[in-house]
Amino acid sequence: MNDSKRDIKNSDEINENLRLTFSEILDFLPDATFIIDSHSKIIAWNTAIEELTGVKAEEVIGKSSFEYSKPLYGDKRPILIDLALKSQTEMEKNYISFERSGDTFTAETFVPYLKKGGIYIWAKARPLYNTKGKVIGAIETIRDITHQKLIERNLQERVKELNCLFQITKLLNNPNISVDEILIGTLESICCGWQFPEIMCAKIVFNGKEFKTNNYKQTPWGLKHQIMVKEKDLALEVNYFEDKPFLNEEKELLEEIAAELKVVLSYKLEWII
């Protein structure tokens, strides 16, 4: 066999190996992906979205009437892919973030229905066109970004905690401030270091004297830390008005604030006549 014939045979073998159906190519995509036609009927549902939703392609292919939203959100309703077929501005507020670039829509949202405890997802959708430029359907790709979001949230919480400590440290470094002013100032700064400052209150008790935020009330969802300062009790308390969990870092923050107060209050008490 001469070289030219050998090259033709090798080329044919390569082309045969690469000759995959559209459905097979879609299944190689690492992100969950599905396609609907112009009548919102599901025509493709890849392996990754089967794994994400637990729903097999054969269970949904050919179905319409927002059937594709049910495995994702628990009910039938318009989702991002529908915006690619028909713009609906009012839907944009349903997402944590939403961006439109030409005919492509990108959004992030929290989906409580998927997996235990829910997940954060990133989604991207756009129309599909035929050779004449007519819209014949739409495609949506979905990615689980829960891990990324948790990292972002943890970083945000650490920034809030550091800011809280900075404000309190700045207050404590004022040599001319009184004990009462220290405790009132700490009280004003303390709430900004927690996850949900809008639904919380705080109280500080030192040597039998109470300092409270204006909205203070004791609830079943509280966190308290108590230490001794020169044989005098110092107690710090924060309460949520709703059933919200306290992070371990928040417990450590309360302990750290108490430790900082102890140092300064001990010094102040030595000079009180």
C-alpha positions, -999 to +999 in steps of 0.1 A: +000+000+000+015+033-010+017+063+013-013+082-002-036+052+002-024+046+037-031+083+045-066+080+031-073+049+052-060+065+084-081+096+077-112+074+073-105+057+106-101+090+124-133+103+109-152+071+119-139+075+155-150+111+156-184+105+141-206+109+172-242+118+174-253+151+189-267+133+219-234+115+225-215+148+224-239+164+248-233+135+273-196+143+273-202+178+287-192+180+324-220+205+332-257+196+335-273+206+302-307+203+286-324+215+255-360+224+246-375+232+213-395+263+204-426+247+220-408+242+253-406+204+247-375+187+261-354+172+233-321+166+251-311+158+287-275+149+293-259+125+318-247+153+340-282+166+346-294+131+352-268+129+380-277+164+394-315+158+395-317+120+398-341+120+368-332+099+337-335+113+302-362+088+292-384+101+320-385+136+306-376+136+269-406+147+248-424+163+278-434+200+279-454+224+301-423+234+321-417+197+330-380+204+330-383+228+360-399+201+383-367+181+389-349+213+397-374+234+417-400+209+428-428+225+407-436+234+371-428+271+363-408+292+339-370+292+346-339+307+329-342+288+297-376+302+291-361+337+290-341+326+260-374+320+242-394+349+255-381+378+276-398+381+310-383+409+330-403+402+361-385+368+364-351+384+369-358+392+405-361+355+413-324+351+412-296+361+436-277+376+406-288+380+370-269+392+339-280+396+303-255+398+275-270+399+240-292+369+238-274+350+266-287+349+302-266+341+332-279+337+368-272+324+402-298+311+427-304+288+456-323+256+450-336+241+482-352+211+464-320+197+450-300+175+475-303+176+513-301+212+525-303+226+489-275+238+466-264+270+450-264+268+412-250+289+383-270+287+351-266+300+316-292+299+288-294+311+253-316+305+222-307+280+194-311+292+158-314+274+125-293+283+094-318+311+085-315+327+119-349+316+133-351+305+169-358+268+171-352+262+207-330+270+237-302+254+258-294+258+294-263+247+313-263+243+351-234+241+375-234+233+412-214+262+429-223+254+465-187+249+476-177+282+460-206+300+477-198+286+511-162+298+507-174+332+497-199+333+527-172+322+551-149+349+538-176+375+542-183+363+578-146+365+586-145+401+573-175+410+595-159+395+625-126+413+619-144+446+614-163+440+647-130+433+665-114+463+649-141+487+660-140+473+696-102+474+697-102+510+685-127+518+713-106+500+739-074+518+729-089+552+739-072+560+773-097+586+783-128+564+780-148+554+811-159+518+820-195+526+811-185+541+778-164+510+770-194+487+776-219+509+757-195+512+728-188+475+727-226+469+727-230+492+697-203+474+677-210+438+688-239+429+665-221+437+633-199+407+637-227+381+634-244+364+604-278+380+609-273+414+626-308+426+615-325+400+637-304+401+668-299+419+701-272+420+727-266+425+764-235+431+786-236+427+824-206+439+844-205+440+882-243+438+884-249+466+859-267+459+827-262+474+792-287+464+765-294+472+729-327+490+724-343+459+709-331+435+736-351+405+746-341+371+757-350+343+733-344+306+730-317+313+704-290+329+724-253+327+730-236+337+762-201+339+776-191+348+812-157+355+828-144+371+860-126+405+859-110+414+892-135+392+911-164+410+893-187+391+868-186+401+831-212+384+809-218+389+772-250+377+756-264+378+720-298+366+709-315+359+676-352+366+672-355+336+649-341+301+650-307+306+635-275+286+641-244+302+656-211+294+639-182+281+659-163+312+647-191+334+663-187+316+696-150+322+694-156+359+686-177+364+717-150+348+738-123+370+721-144+402+728-148+391+764-110+385+767-102+420+752-127+436+776-111+418+806-077+432+798-089+468+795-114+466+824-088+451+847-065+480+839-093+505+845-104+490+878-068+494+891-072+532+887-107+535+901-105+550+936 
